[in-house]
């Protein structure tokens, strides 16, 4: 194993939040070895410049200290030598997001792309890391959780772990510390759930439900399975939600309320199950079925594709749909969630300015860097991509009389691309759908993904016997914030601070601004919760708003224009046709 790259990771003083890293390069490049730290990590499409937290970088050989030259923000070149090189450096870690690296007195977590430098020209070599437990009685019960291979005699122990290449090495996040561990075995494959963070929850039920989700997708795509072992790293906090997929694991962030004893049927618990489903579906869709350009990714700079609406949008479609198929969510609740999703989409002005292909391509500068004007300029490739998936699914079921569906397409993508290690070329999805289903989708799909024309949602839902109604709420109790044309910022103090203003709405016309804090309406004290829940039965001509702007009190009389906010409602038809009833049943309750 001499022709490997070796890493040694220590946390001498957890309270300092510093990782100490040694990297041993047995055979450096004779002209001078280049090393670099990635600027981004797969699955999160934004330049994050991880090297900003790296310092005290030194290089030595048996002969002594070697000169180090920093070439750019994340690249170094080491003085030429014919001896092995040892690198030493430190990295500050205080980002507990699924994309981050973090240390405190109870745990340490890392994504490899934030911590371990790559050895240029030797990225295909096996990477071995030795993890050392922090010294002291406070850390004697710390364990290790990762999907990386290990030769340790005891599971979850500190010691050596390895991956077959640098790309694989950084695709196995590592958890160290005090954590709760439970396992289940869908299709006889060990799956661990590693829970970090305090909670009082129904772990048994959570594991049973998670196993159902994993079994469903394993059987959906079929053998050979892409994994032999899988790990869910679940971080529970007071407030938070998100995840990041990896080749045989995922990191999840969730509110601990999702696992509280009385929360099994709660929306937060279903949200957590949806997150489990989303990241697990990524095992196939994006980790193995992936854009052609993602087959060899340049971690120094942006890697552009117009296909994220497939890889994130389709995944977002299946994450809640599978809960209905497994009886983990009532169909009525699912339709309610779809109506809320559509309402949010049709009230995003950016959908008429940016195509979903453009949204995918511009993710690097728009989706991950939103500001108060973003909804007016852009559309989410998650959101519109999932609605396109819905349109494809019901359209294909209708024209084939349930003979084919989006399920058919996903299985073909796995068979012909993911399983074979072949990337999906730009624009190839149309041909894949047509060959898989026999339906000529080109014209319709081009309209949905390459233009900003509205999706034919009402027609699409009618195929399943569902009436889709889009209307304003002027007649049936309009929300105050909708009439005003604003959204309020989430915050711990419950202040009614404006985070977004709808173009051409009442608030914009009256001169309200983003960051204004509303403290009273018509001289009555208000807060965020009150404003978001207040509804008009009859909309008055004006209202008086008292607010703070730059710490000064200001009063503005707002003429209330017609409510421009649209709402979607989905209702089952009273007398669906035989085909509509069959499509509805097959859509929500199919056999794998």
C-alpha positions in Angstrom: 0.0 0.0 0.0 3.0 2.3 -0.4 1.6 4.0 -3.5 -1.2 5.7 -1.6 -1.8 9.1 -0.3 -1.9 9.1 3.5 -3.8 11.6 5.8 -3.7 11.9 9.6 -6.5 13.8 11.3 -6.3 15.0 14.9 -8.4 17.3 17.1 -5.9 18.1 19.9 -8.2 20.6 21.6 -11.9 20.4 20.5 -12.7 23.8 22.2 -10.4 25.5 19.6 -12.5 24.0 16.8 -9.3 23.2 14.8 -8.6 20.1 12.7 -4.9 19.3 12.5 -4.1 17.6 9.3 -1.0 15.8 8.1 -0.7 14.5 4.5 2.0 12.1 3.4 2.9 12.0 -0.3 5.3 9.1 -0.9 6.1 9.9 -4.5 5.8 13.6 -5.2 6.0 15.0 -8.8 9.7 15.5 -9.6 9.0 19.0 -11.0 7.4 20.1 -7.8 4.2 18.7 -6.3 1.0 20.8 -6.6 -1.8 20.3 -4.0 -5.1 22.0 -3.8 -8.3 22.2 -1.7 -11.6 22.1 -3.6 -13.6 25.3 -4.0 -17.0 23.5 -3.9 -18.4 20.1 -3.2 -20.6 18.0 -5.4 -24.3 18.4 -4.8 -24.1 22.0 -3.8 -23.5 24.2 -6.8 -21.8 27.3 -5.4 -18.1 28.3 -5.1 -17.4 28.2 -1.3 -13.6 28.8 -1.2 -13.0 26.3 1.6 -9.3 27.3 1.7 -10.2 30.5 3.5 -10.3 28.5 6.8 -6.9 26.8 6.2 -3.7 28.2 7.8 -0.2 27.2 9.1 0.6 25.3 5.8 4.1 23.8 5.8 5.9 21.1 3.9 8.9 18.9 4.9 10.9 15.9 3.8 13.6 13.9 5.5 16.1 16.5 4.3 14.2 19.3 6.1 11.8 22.1 5.4 10.6 22.6 1.8 9.6 25.8 0.2 5.9 26.3 -0.4 4.5 28.8 -2.9 0.8 29.7 -3.0 -0.3 29.7 -6.6 -3.8 30.9 -6.2 -6.6 31.0 -3.5 -6.7 27.2 -3.1 -3.5 25.8 -4.7 0.1 25.4 -3.5 3.2 24.1 -5.1 5.9 22.3 -3.1 9.6 22.6 -3.8 10.9 19.7 -5.9 12.3 16.7 -4.1 12.9 13.0 -4.7 11.9 12.2 -1.1 8.4 11.7 0.4 6.7 15.0 1.4 4.8 15.6 4.6 2.3 18.5 4.7 0.9 20.0 7.9 -1.9 22.5 8.2 -4.8 23.5 10.4 -8.5 24.2 9.5 -11.0 26.1 11.5 -14.4 24.2 11.6 -17.6 25.9 12.7 -20.2 25.2 10.0 -22.8 22.6 11.1 -24.6 22.6 7.8 -24.7 19.3 5.7 -22.0 21.0 3.5 -19.8 22.0 6.4 -17.1 21.0 8.9 -17.7 21.4 12.6 -16.2 20.7 16.1 -17.5 21.1 19.6 -17.1 19.3 22.9 -19.5 16.5 21.9 -18.9 15.9 18.3 -16.9 16.6 15.1 -18.2 16.4 11.6 -16.6 17.0 8.2 -16.9 16.8 4.5 -13.6 15.8 3.1 -13.6 18.5 0.4 -13.3 21.1 3.2 -10.5 19.3 5.0 -8.2 17.2 2.9 -6.0 18.6 0.1 -5.9 16.8 -3.2 -2.5 15.8 -4.7 -2.6 17.0 -8.3 -1.9 14.2 -10.8 -2.4 11.5 -8.1 -6.1 11.9 -7.6 -6.7 8.3 -8.8 -4.6 6.8 -6.0 -6.0 5.2 -2.9 -6.5 7.6 0.0 -6.0 6.4 3.5 -6.9 8.5 6.6 -6.1 7.7 10.2 -8.5 9.3 12.6 -7.2 9.9 16.1 -9.5 10.2 19.1 -9.1 13.4 21.1 -7.2 12.8 24.4 -8.9 13.1 27.7 -11.7 11.5 29.8 -14.3 13.7 28.1 -13.8 12.0 24.8 -13.3 8.3 25.8 -16.8 7.4 24.5 -16.4 9.1 21.1 -17.0 6.8 18.1 -16.7 7.2 14.3 -19.4 6.9 11.7 -18.7 7.0 8.0 -19.5 4.9 4.9 -15.8 4.7 4.1 -14.2 1.3 4.1 -12.2 0.3 7.3 -9.9 -2.5 8.4 -10.6 -1.8 12.0 -11.3 -4.8 14.2 -14.3 -3.0 15.8 -17.0 -1.1 14.0 -17.3 2.6 14.6 -13.8 2.8 16.1 -11.0 5.3 15.5 -8.2 4.2 13.2 -7.7 3.8 9.5 -10.3 4.3 6.8 -9.7 4.3 3.0 -11.3 5.1 -0.4 -10.1 4.1 -3.9 -9.5 7.6 -5.1 -9.6 11.2 -4.0 -13.1 11.7 -5.6 -14.4 8.8 -3.6 -12.5 9.9 -0.5 -14.2 13.2 -0.2 -17.6 11.7 -0.9 -17.8 10.0 2.5 -18.5 12.5 5.3 -17.2 11.6 8.7 -19.0 11.9 12.1 -17.0 11.6 15.3 -18.3 12.0 18.8 -21.2 11.0 21.1 -24.1 9.8 18.9 -27.0 7.5 18.9 -26.8 4.6 16.5 -29.5 2.3 15.2 -29.6 0.0 12.2 -32.1 -1.7 9.8 -31.7 -4.0 6.8 -33.7 -3.2 3.7 -33.1 -5.9 1.1 -30.6 -7.4 3.6 -28.3 -4.4 3.3 -27.1 -2.8 6.5 -28.3 0.8 6.9 -27.2 2.9 9.9 -28.9 5.9 11.3 -26.5 8.0 13.3 -28.2 10.7 15.3 -26.3 13.6 16.7 -28.2 16.0 18.9 -30.6 15.7 21.9 -34.2 14.6 21.3 -37.0 12.6 22.8 -38.3 10.7 19.9 -39.9 7.6 18.3 -36.7 6.1 16.9 -38.3 2.6 16.4 -41.1 4.0 14.3 -38.7 6.3 12.4 -36.4 3.3 11.5 -39.4 1.3 10.4 -40.6 4.1 8.1 -37.1 4.8 6.8 -36.7 1.1 6.0 -39.9 1.1 4.0 -38.6 4.1 1.9 -35.2 2.4 1.3 -36.8 -0.9 0.4 -39.1 0.8 -2.1 -36.4 2.5 -4.0 -34.0 -0.5 -3.9 -36.8 -2.7 -5.4 -37.9 0.1 -7.8 -34.5 0.3 -9.5 -33.7 -3.4 -8.9 -30.5 -5.4 -8.7 -27.6 -5.0 -8.8 -27.9 -2.6 -5.9 -25.5 0.3 -6.0 -24.5 -0.1 -2.3 -23.4 -2.7 0.2 -23.7 -0.4 3.2 -25.4 3.0 3.8 -25.3 5.6 6.5 -27.7 8.4 7.4 -25.9 11.1 9.4 -28.8 12.9 11.1 -28.0 16.2 12.9 -30.9 17.3 15.1 -31.1 21.0 16.0 -33.7 23.4 17.3 -34.5 24.7 13.8 -33.1 23.6 10.5 -33.7 21.5 7.5 -31.6 20.2 4.6 -29.4 17.5 3.3 -26.6 16.6 1.0 -26.3 13.3 -0.9 -23.2 11.1 -1.1 -22.3 7.9 -2.9 -23.2 5.6 0.1 -24.4 8.0 2.8 -26.1 11.3 3.4 -26.0 14.1 5.9 -29.3 15.4 7.1 -30.2 18.5 9.2 -33.6 18.5 10.9 -35.5 20.1 13.8 -35.6 17.8 16.8 -39.3 18.4 17.0 -39.7 16.1 14.0 -38.9 13.1 16.3 -40.8 14.2 19.4 -42.9 11.5 20.9 -46.2 13.0 19.7 -44.9 13.9 16.3 -45.3 10.7 14.3 -48.2 12.1 12.3 -46.9 15.7 12.3 -46.0 17.7 9.2 -42.4 18.1 10.5 -42.1 14.3 10.8 -43.4 13.8 7.3 -41.0 16.5 6.2 -38.1 14.5 7.7 -39.3 11.3 6.0 -39.5 13.3 2.7 -35.9 14.4 3.3 -34.9 10.8 3.9 -36.6 9.8 0.6 -35.0 12.8 -1.3 -31.4 12.0 -0.3 -31.9 8.3 -0.7 -33.3 8.7 -4.3 -30.1 10.6 -5.1 -28.3 7.3 -4.7 -29.4 6.7 -8.2 -30.5 10.1 -9.6 -27.4 12.4 -9.6 -24.8 10.2 -7.8 -25.0 7.5 -10.6 -27.5 8.8 -13.2 -25.7 12.1 -13.7 -25.0 14.8 -16.4 -22.2 13.8 -18.7 -20.1 16.8 -17.6 -20.3 15.6 -14.0 -18.4 12.4 -14.8 -15.1 14.2 -14.3 -15.8 17.3 -12.2 -13.3 20.2 -11.9 -13.5 21.1 -8.2 -11.6 24.4 -8.8 -14.4 26.1 -10.7 -18.0 26.0 -11.8 -19.2 23.0 -13.8 -22.2 24.0 -15.8 -25.2 21.9 -16.9 -28.7 22.8 -18.0 -30.1 19.5 -16.5 -30.4 20.2 -12.8 -34.2 20.3 -13.2 -33.9 16.5 -13.9 -31.6 15.6 -11.1 -33.0 17.8 -8.4 -36.5 18.4 -9.8 -37.3 14.7 -10.4 -35.9 13.8 -7.0 -38.1 16.4 -5.4 -41.1 14.9 -7.2 -40.5 11.4 -5.9 -39.6 12.4 -2.3 -43.2 13.1 -1.2 -44.8 10.8 -3.8 -43.2 7.8 -2.3 -44.7 8.6 1.1 -48.2 8.3 -0.4 -47.3 5.1 -2.1 -46.1 3.6 1.2 -49.1 4.9 3.2 -46.9 7.2 5.1 -49.0 10.2 3.9 -52.6 10.4 3.1 -53.5 11.2 -0.5 -55.5 14.2 0.6 -52.5 15.6 2.4 -50.3 15.0 -0.7 -52.8 16.9 -2.9 -52.8 19.7 -0.3 -49.0 19.8 -0.4 -49.1 19.9 -4.2 -51.5 22.8 -4.2 -49.3 24.7 -1.8 -46.3 24.0 -4.0 -48.1 25.2 -7.1 -49.4 28.3 -5.3 -45.8 29.2 -4.4 -44.7 28.6 -8.0 -47.4 30.7 -9.7 -46.7 33.6 -7.3 -43.0 33.6 -8.3 -42.7 36.3 -11.0 -39.3 34.9 -12.0 -41.0 31.9 -13.6 -41.9 34.3 -16.5 -38.3 35.6 -16.9 -36.1 32.5 -16.5 -36.5 29.1 -18.1 -35.8 26.0 -16.0 -32.8 25.2 -18.2 -31.4 28.7 -17.5 -32.1 28.2 -13.8 -30.0 25.0 -13.8 -27.2 26.7 -15.7 -27.2 29.8 -13.4 -27.5 27.9 -10.1 -23.9 29.0 -9.3 -24.9 32.7 -9.1 -28.6 32.7 -8.4 -30.1 29.7 -6.6 -27.5 29.5 -3.9 -27.1 33.3 -3.6 -30.7 34.6 -3.3 -31.6 38.1 -2.3 -34.8 40.0 -1.8 -35.3 40.5 -5.6 -34.5 36.9 -6.6 -38.2 35.7 -6.8 -38.7 38.4 -9.5 -35.7 37.2 -11.6 -35.5 33.5 -11.2 -37.3 30.2 -10.8 -36.3 27.2 -8.7 -35.2 24.2 -10.7 -36.2 22.1 -7.7 -39.7 23.5 -7.8 -40.4 23.8 -11.5 -38.4 20.6 -12.1 -40.7 18.7 -9.8 -43.8 20.1 -11.5 -42.4 19.1 -14.9 -41.9 15.6 -13.5 -45.6 15.6 -12.4 -46.6 16.7 -15.9 -44.5 14.1 -17.6 -45.8 11.3 -15.3 -49.5 12.0 -15.7 -49.2 12.8 -19.5 -47.4 9.6 -20.2 -49.9 7.6 -18.1 -52.8 9.2 -20.0 -51.5 8.6 -23.5 -50.4 5.1 -22.8 -53.5 4.2 -20.8 -51.2 3.5 -17.8 -48.7 1.5 -19.9 -45.8 3.8 -19.2 -45.0 6.7 -16.8 -42.1 8.6 -15.4 -41.3 5.4 -13.4 -40.6 3.8 -16.8 -38.2 6.6 -17.7 -36.3 6.5 -14.4 -35.7 2.8 -14.7 -34.4 3.2 -18.3 -32.1 6.0 -17.1 -30.7 3.6 -14.5 -30.4 0.7 -16.9 -28.8 2.6 -19.8 -26.8 5.3 -18.0 -26.4 5.0 -14.2 -25.7 1.3 -14.0 -23.2 1.5 -16.9 -21.4 4.6 -15.6 -22.4 6.6 -18.6 -23.2 10.3 -18.2 -26.4 11.8 -19.6 -25.5 14.2 -22.5 -27.1 17.7 -22.5 -30.4 17.5 -24.3 -30.6 13.7 -24.3 -33.5 13.4 -22.0 -36.0 13.9 -24.8 -34.7 10.9 -26.8 -34.6 8.8 -23.6 -38.3 9.5 -22.8 -39.4 8.9 -26.4 -37.5 5.6 -26.7 -38.6 4.4 -23.2 -42.3 5.2 -23.7 -43.0 5.5 -27.4 -44.6 8.9 -26.9 -43.3 11.9 -29.0 -42.7 14.3 -26.2 -40.2 16.7 -27.9 -42.5 19.6 -28.6 -44.2 19.7 -25.2 -41.0 19.1 -23.3 -39.2 21.9 -25.2 -42.0 24.3 -24.2 -41.8 23.3 -20.6 -38.0 23.5 -20.2 -36.8 26.0 -22.8 -39.5 28.7 -22.6 -41.3 30.6 -19.8 -44.8 29.6 -21.0 -47.1 28.3 -18.3 -47.2 24.6 -17.5 -50.6 23.0 -18.5 -51.3 22.0 -15.0 -55.1 22.1 -15.2 -55.1 19.7 -18.3 -52.4 17.5 -16.6 -54.4 17.0 -13.4 -57.6 16.3 -15.3 -55.9 13.1 -16.6 -56.1 11.8 -13.0 -59.6 13.1 -12.4 -58.5 16.1 -10.4 -59.8 19.6 -10.8 -57.0 22.2 -10.6 -58.4 25.7 -9.9 -56.2 28.8 -9.9 -57.7 32.0 -8.5 -57.2 35.0 -6.2 -58.6 34.9 -2.7 -60.5 38.2 -2.9 -63.9 36.6 -2.4 -63.0 34.0 0.2 -60.9 35.6 2.8 -57.7 37.1 1.4 -54.6 37.0 3.5 -53.5 40.5 4.6 -49.9 39.9 3.4 -51.2 38.7 0.0 -53.3 41.8 -0.4 -50.4 44.0 0.6 -48.0 41.9 -1.7 -45.3 41.1 0.8 -43.5 38.2 2.5 -42.1 38.4 6.0 -38.7 37.2 7.1 -38.3 34.2 9.4 -36.7 35.3 12.7 -36.6 34.2 16.3 -38.0 37.5 17.7 -41.3 37.2 15.7 -40.8 40.7 14.2 -42.8 41.4 11.1 -39.9 42.3 8.9 -40.5 42.5 5.2 -38.3 40.1 3.2 -39.9 40.4 -0.2 -42.2 42.8 -2.1 -44.4 41.7 -5.0 -43.9 43.9 -8.1 -46.8 46.2 -8.9 -48.5 45.3 -5.6 -50.0 47.5 -2.9 -46.8 47.6 -0.8 -44.5 48.6 -3.8 -47.0 51.3 -4.9 -47.1 52.8 -1.4 -43.3 52.8 -1.0 -42.7 50.1 1.5 -39.2 48.6 1.4 -37.6 45.3 2.1 -36.2 45.3 5.8 -39.0 47.6 7.0 -40.3 46.2 10.3 -44.1 46.6 10.6 -45.2 47.2 14.2 -48.8 48.3 13.9 -51.7 48.2 11.3 -54.5 50.8 11.8 -52.9 51.5 15.2 -53.1 47.9 16.4 -49.9 46.2 17.5 -48.9 43.3 15.2 -46.2 40.7 14.9 -45.2 38.2 12.2 -47.6 35.5 13.3 -50.5 37.8 13.5 -49.9 39.3 10.1 -49.3 36.0 8.3 -52.6 34.6 9.7 -54.8 37.6 9.4 -57.5 37.5 6.7 -59.8 40.1 5.2 -63.5 39.2 4.8 -63.9 42.5 2.9 -60.9 44.3 1.6 -60.9 48.0 2.6 -59.7 50.9 0.4 -56.7 51.7 2.5 -54.8 50.7 5.7 -52.4 52.6 7.9 -49.1 50.9 8.5 -46.7 52.0 11.3 -43.1 50.7 10.8 -39.5 51.0 11.8 -37.1 52.0 9.0 -33.5 52.5 9.9 -34.6 52.7 13.6 -37.0 55.6 12.9 -40.8 55.3 13.2 -42.7 56.0 10.0 -46.4 55.9 9.1 -47.7 55.1 5.6 -51.2 55.0 4.4 -51.4 52.1 1.8 -54.1 52.1 -0.9 -55.1 48.5 -1.2 -55.1 47.3 -4.8 -56.7 44.1 -6.0 -55.1 41.0 -4.6 -52.7 39.7 -7.1 -51.7 36.6 -5.2 -53.0 33.4 -6.8 -53.9 30.2 -5.0 -54.2 26.7 -6.3 -56.8 24.2 -5.1 -57.0 20.5 -6.1 -60.2 18.6 -5.8 -61.1 15.1 -6.9 -63.8 14.9 -9.6 -67.1 13.5 -8.4 -67.5 11.2 -11.3 -64.1 10.4 -12.8 -64.0 8.3 -16.0 -62.7 4.7 -15.8 -59.3 5.8 -17.2 -59.0 8.8 -14.8 -59.7 6.5 -11.8 -57.2 4.0 -13.1 -54.5 6.7 -13.6 -55.1 8.1 -10.1 -54.8 4.7 -8.5 -51.7 3.7 -10.5 -50.1 7.1 -9.8 -50.4 7.0 -6.1 -50.5 3.2 -5.4 -48.4 1.5 -8.0 -46.8 -1.9 -7.8 -43.1 -1.6 -8.1 
